[in-house]
Each structure stands twice: as structure tokens, then as C-alpha cells.
């Protein structure tokens, strides 16, 4: 699924791009960027073989492109690969699972939620409702201070794994 980015989001992307391209008096702290990735993104995304599998593995993505990164971070619903579209699965015993369908073949359906991977017998499924939004929440960067965002972006744009910060 793909849609154009709304004007307000384009303005927000431009604001962050300007902020991130401004000269600062300190080098990026890549180990802190990695720790921020683990805390903010790593539950769902894999990078350099580490992290979750709800969202795409971003190791081979176009991470060195700032526009690409900011668009995907600030407007996660603009482009959602079919394999990562949110689905609401309701069971006949009134459980509701929100996640990404991993498998739907034979007699069962497997859905990955942020907390767990669940396999449900198809006979126990009341409804499967694909959604037109990403599991990735909007506004994740709003929780970061400017220097944290710089460190996270620098880590994401890097070409190799770095050590975690020393305690």
C-alpha cells in the first residue's frame, strides 16, 4: 500500500532534515545511537542481525539517505509493504490480536504481535481484518531530545555495527 505524504508531514520532515543537517559542536555518539535504536526501534526492526521481526529488516535498506529515513520514521503509513500491514485477528472466544500475519496456510494462522507470535487454528478464527496502517506508531521521534535524535540517525546511517555504550 502506498499513499502520498500529507503537507503537514512534509513540513515536519523538512523541519527535522534542517535540524539534522545543522552543524553541531560535538560528534555523533554512535554507541548511544545503537542503545536508542534498541530501545525505540529494535523491538520490531532488525539491524545487523539484531532486533525484532514485526517490521522489515532495515540492514539492507536505503538508510544512508536522510530523506528516506525521515519519511519512514515520521510517516510510517505512507508506504507499507504487504508483509508488514497491520491485521486485526478476532477469535471465536473473543480474543483480539493485533499484529502482522506471518503465515496463513493449512489449518492455522500465525500472527506476530509486539509481545508474542501466536498460532491460531482457523476453526477458532471469527474474523481477519487487514488494516491500511503500519504497526509502527507515528511520533516516535517526538520522545527524543535533539542530540538523541542526531545520535540515532547517525547510527542508522552508519555502515557497520558499533559497540553499545559502556555502563
Residue pairs with C-beta under 8 A, 6 or more apart in sequence:
1 79
1 80
1 82
1 85
1 132
2 78
2 79
2 80
3 77
3 78
3 79
4 78
5 13
5 71
5 75
5 78
6 75
9 74
9 75
9 78
12 74
13 67
13 70
13 71
13 74
13 75
16 70
16 74
16 141
16 149
17 66
17 67
17 70
19 146
19 149
20 66
20 70
20 149
20 150
20 153
21 66
24 147
24 150
26 147
28 150
28 151
28 154
28 155
29 147
29 151
29 154
29 165
30 151
30 154
30 155
30 158
30 162
31 162
31 163
31 164
31 165
31 166
32 148
32 151
32 165
33 151
33 152
33 153
33 154
33 155
33 156
33 158
33 162
34 155
34 161
34 162
34 163
34 164
34 165
35 164
35 165
36 144
36 148
36 151
36 152
36 155
37 47
37 51
37 152
37 155
37 156
38 50
38 51
38 164
40 140
40 143
40 144
40 152
41 47
41 51
41 140
42 50
42 51
42 52
43 51
43 52
43 54
43 114
44 51
44 52
44 53
44 54
44 55
44 114
44 135
44 136
45 51
45 52
45 54
45 55
45 56
45 57
45 58
46 52
46 53
46 57
46 58
46 59
47 57
47 58
47 59
47 156
48 59
48 160
48 161
49 59
50 161
52 114
53 112
54 84
54 99
54 100
54 112
54 113
54 114
54 135
55 84
55 134
55 135
55 136
56 81
56 83
56 84
58 156
61 68
62 68
63 69
63 156
63 157
63 158
64 157
64 159
66 153
66 157
69 153
69 156
69 157
71 78
72 78
72 79
73 140
73 141
74 138
74 141
75 138
76 134
76 136
76 137
76 138
77 132
77 133
77 134
77 138
80 132
80 133
80 134
83 100
84 100
84 134
84 135
85 100
85 130
85 131
85 132
85 133
85 134
86 98
86 99
86 100
86 130
86 131
86 133
86 134
86 135
87 98
87 99
87 100
87 101
87 111
87 128
87 129
87 130
87 131
88 96
88 97
88 98
88 127
88 128
88 129
88 131
89 96
89 97
89 98
89 99
89 101
89 109
89 111
89 120
89 125
89 127
89 128
89 129
90 96
90 97
90 125
90 126
90 127
90 128
90 129
91 97
91 120
91 124
91 125
91 126
92 124
92 125
92 126
93 124
97 111
97 113
97 118
97 120
98 113
98 135
99 111
99 112
99 113
99 114
99 118
99 135
100 111
100 112
100 135
101 109
101 110
101 111
101 128
102 110
102 111
102 112
102 117
103 109
103 110
103 119
104 110
104 128
107 121
107 122
107 123
108 119
108 120
108 121
108 122
109 119
109 120
109 122
109 125
109 128
110 117
110 118
110 119
110 120
111 117
111 118
111 120
114 135
141 149
144 152
155 162
